């Protein structure tokens, strides 16, 4: 799988091809035990069993990654989650933005399967990790959904709420950056209100220090479930 990211260099966006051979989703990646438990309780309302370990690392097929702005899902029980995407180009780590779109009905049966069956939309821009690591905890992760014709804030918190990418990578790979060909989704923040589907999902990673943002919006078409 090859993704193309626009990477800012001297105020010019340079398209950079990145070959992804493996995708890891880091779940239950919060720093605060109480917040992790809140997310576990949030999902328990949907019948989801608690994780076997914290954090927990799921595998997702790379053909599920897409930079398209429109995706198709089966049924009306899926929803997005904004996450940082962590990967390397050469020997240098980069970050972008991805949505861990998940089938919530299937999640009560198997979290791993619920992640695998859904497309994972990925932004088309990326930042050098070195540019944001000094103020990492100040970065803000947000998402919006559409309800009754309006855009509604769905998630918002600073990355201080989540384990930093180097720590997540270290726990899984034994190195603070992913190996070549790997991309890691680095966990999400709780939703505002209930977990719920939407026909469109907008996500943002905002940098208040350097005054810039990574953004991506995609629409969701639900296909009928045929039995």
Legacy VTK file of the C-alpha trace (Angstrom):
# vtk DataFile Version 3.0
C-alpha trace
ASCII
DATASET POLYDATA
POINTS 227 float
0.000 0.000 0.000
1.378 3.379 -0.982
0.100 6.592 0.600
1.094 10.087 -0.509
1.546 12.825 2.089
2.150 16.504 1.465
5.004 17.451 3.793
5.816 21.104 4.385
9.385 22.049 3.446
10.400 25.721 3.397
6.733 26.731 3.224
6.194 24.462 0.207
4.206 21.223 0.327
6.273 18.379 -1.111
4.345 15.189 -2.063
6.085 12.212 -0.462
5.251 8.584 -1.221
5.210 6.271 1.800
5.039 2.487 1.417
2.953 0.945 4.223
3.184 -2.829 4.655
1.723 -3.175 8.161
-0.836 -1.173 10.138
-1.124 -1.266 13.930
-3.955 0.294 15.932
-2.978 1.102 19.527
-6.062 0.844 21.696
-6.608 1.898 25.298
-3.708 4.311 24.905
-4.630 6.920 27.501
-2.233 8.158 30.188
-4.910 8.520 32.840
-6.246 5.263 34.272
-9.583 6.901 35.112
-10.034 8.076 31.533
-9.174 4.628 30.218
-11.772 3.133 32.513
-14.294 5.731 31.332
-13.710 4.623 27.728
-14.009 0.966 28.760
-17.305 1.809 30.497
-18.410 3.805 27.430
-17.928 0.769 25.207
-19.361 -1.597 27.797
-22.711 0.121 27.224
-22.442 -1.259 23.689
-21.636 -4.743 24.971
-17.888 -4.565 24.351
-15.736 -6.771 26.585
-12.839 -5.082 28.453
-9.343 -5.318 26.931
-6.930 -8.113 27.851
-4.072 -5.594 28.192
-3.553 -1.833 28.308
-2.456 -0.596 25.852
-3.539 -3.260 23.358
-2.229 -3.451 19.790
-4.537 -4.553 16.984
-3.531 -5.486 13.433
-5.449 -4.046 10.496
-5.015 -5.048 6.857
-3.247 -2.344 4.872
-5.855 -2.500 2.091
-8.198 -0.822 4.592
-6.152 2.400 4.500
-7.465 5.079 2.153
-6.980 8.773 1.493
-10.320 9.037 -0.313
-12.901 11.491 0.957
-15.846 9.100 0.593
-16.114 5.593 2.065
-18.691 2.821 2.086
-19.661 0.702 5.084
-22.188 -2.058 5.665
-25.075 -1.149 7.950
-25.714 1.920 10.061
-23.698 1.113 13.158
-20.234 2.426 12.298
-18.468 5.549 13.516
-15.103 7.296 13.281
-12.380 8.019 15.840
-9.687 10.654 15.274
-6.149 9.371 15.888
-2.539 10.380 15.254
-0.815 8.242 12.606
2.879 7.600 13.367
5.320 6.316 10.735
8.833 6.766 9.390
10.258 7.943 6.084
13.890 6.942 5.817
15.068 7.186 9.416
12.828 10.122 10.330
9.489 9.839 12.171
6.415 11.671 10.896
2.864 12.155 12.115
-0.390 12.495 10.266
-4.056 11.937 11.059
-6.316 8.896 10.593
-9.752 7.697 11.610
-10.152 4.314 13.277
-13.587 3.861 11.730
-15.225 0.958 13.580
-18.329 -1.226 13.335
-19.941 -0.743 16.742
-22.372 -3.645 16.461
-19.582 -6.081 15.594
-17.437 -4.557 18.354
-19.581 -6.295 20.969
-18.542 -9.599 19.385
-14.880 -8.844 18.566
-13.013 -5.558 18.774
-10.353 -6.835 16.375
-12.934 -7.781 13.729
-14.875 -4.541 14.229
-11.750 -2.592 13.319
-10.776 -4.842 10.425
-14.085 -4.610 8.541
-14.050 -0.807 8.246
-12.023 1.460 5.984
-9.452 3.651 7.779
-9.412 7.146 6.221
-6.030 8.894 6.330
-5.207 12.601 5.849
-3.118 13.761 2.895
-0.729 15.949 4.914
1.957 15.095 7.478
4.383 16.841 9.825
7.892 15.986 10.872
7.620 14.627 14.387
10.680 16.607 15.434
8.790 19.842 14.736
5.988 19.050 17.182
7.561 16.743 19.756
8.816 19.632 21.999
5.218 20.804 22.535
3.447 17.497 21.864
1.107 17.687 24.858
-0.289 21.002 23.615
-1.522 19.551 20.320
-5.304 19.224 20.171
-7.173 16.265 18.672
-10.715 17.053 17.526
-13.492 15.590 15.436
-16.945 16.642 14.301
-19.971 14.739 13.050
-23.080 15.930 11.221
-26.420 15.854 13.005
-29.689 17.406 11.842
-27.853 19.300 9.125
-25.303 20.855 11.483
-21.664 20.082 12.295
-21.375 19.022 15.946
-18.164 18.737 17.986
-17.687 15.027 18.739
-14.188 14.755 20.272
-11.766 17.288 21.735
-8.761 16.921 24.021
-5.048 17.636 24.061
-2.561 14.861 23.348
-1.550 15.073 27.011
-4.462 12.656 27.468
-2.698 9.935 25.455
0.583 8.074 25.719
3.131 9.725 23.397
3.966 7.919 20.140
7.518 7.053 21.177
6.230 5.265 24.283
3.515 3.407 22.362
6.024 2.307 19.748
8.531 1.280 22.420
6.007 -0.946 24.190
5.153 -2.744 20.938
8.264 -2.681 18.769
11.015 -2.299 21.357
12.020 0.889 19.552
10.642 4.396 19.923
9.832 4.615 16.218
8.025 2.037 14.061
10.140 -0.101 11.731
10.190 0.704 8.035
6.873 -0.123 6.406
4.833 0.131 9.610
2.239 2.741 10.502
0.729 3.020 13.988
-2.543 4.678 14.938
-1.907 6.100 18.406
-5.206 6.006 20.251
-8.166 8.321 20.558
-9.863 10.590 23.092
-13.382 10.116 24.517
-16.400 11.282 22.582
-18.678 14.077 23.739
-21.991 12.415 24.506
-22.715 8.946 23.155
-20.807 7.032 20.493
-22.967 7.402 17.393
-22.843 7.161 13.595
-22.787 10.053 11.165
-22.929 10.549 7.406
-19.759 12.656 7.582
-16.720 12.771 9.845
-14.217 15.622 10.109
-11.013 15.301 12.106
-8.265 17.731 13.041
-4.881 17.749 14.730
-4.315 21.369 15.741
-0.955 22.859 16.676
-1.551 26.058 18.684
2.189 26.755 18.947
3.062 26.681 15.241
-0.477 27.760 14.333
-1.338 25.076 11.820
-3.578 22.034 11.523
-3.849 18.682 9.838
-7.427 18.046 8.729
-9.404 15.446 6.827
-13.112 15.082 6.110
-14.864 12.079 4.650
-18.444 11.133 3.969
-19.932 7.760 4.842
-22.335 5.799 2.637
-24.088 2.983 4.469
-24.869 -0.069 2.352
-27.905 -2.185 3.176
-27.343 -5.355 5.200
-28.625 -8.262 3.123
-29.353 -11.612 4.728
LINES 1 228
227 0 1 2 3 4 5 6 7 8 9 10 11 12 13 14 15 16 17 18 19 20 21 22 23 24 25 26 27 28 29 30 31 32 33 34 35 36 37 38 39 40 41 42 43 44 45 46 47 48 49 50 51 52 53 54 55 56 57 58 59 60 61 62 63 64 65 66 67 68 69 70 71 72 73 74 75 76 77 78 79 80 81 82 83 84 85 86 87 88 89 90 91 92 93 94 95 96 97 98 99 100 101 102 103 104 105 106 107 108 109 110 111 112 113 114 115 116 117 118 119 120 121 122 123 124 125 126 127 128 129 130 131 132 133 134 135 136 137 138 139 140 141 142 143 144 145 146 147 148 149 150 151 152 153 154 155 156 157 158 159 160 161 162 163 164 165 166 167 168 169 170 171 172 173 174 175 176 177 178 179 180 181 182 183 184 185 186 187 188 189 190 191 192 193 194 195 196 197 198 199 200 201 202 203 204 205 206 207 208 209 210 211 212 213 214 215 216 217 218 219 220 221 222 223 224 225 226
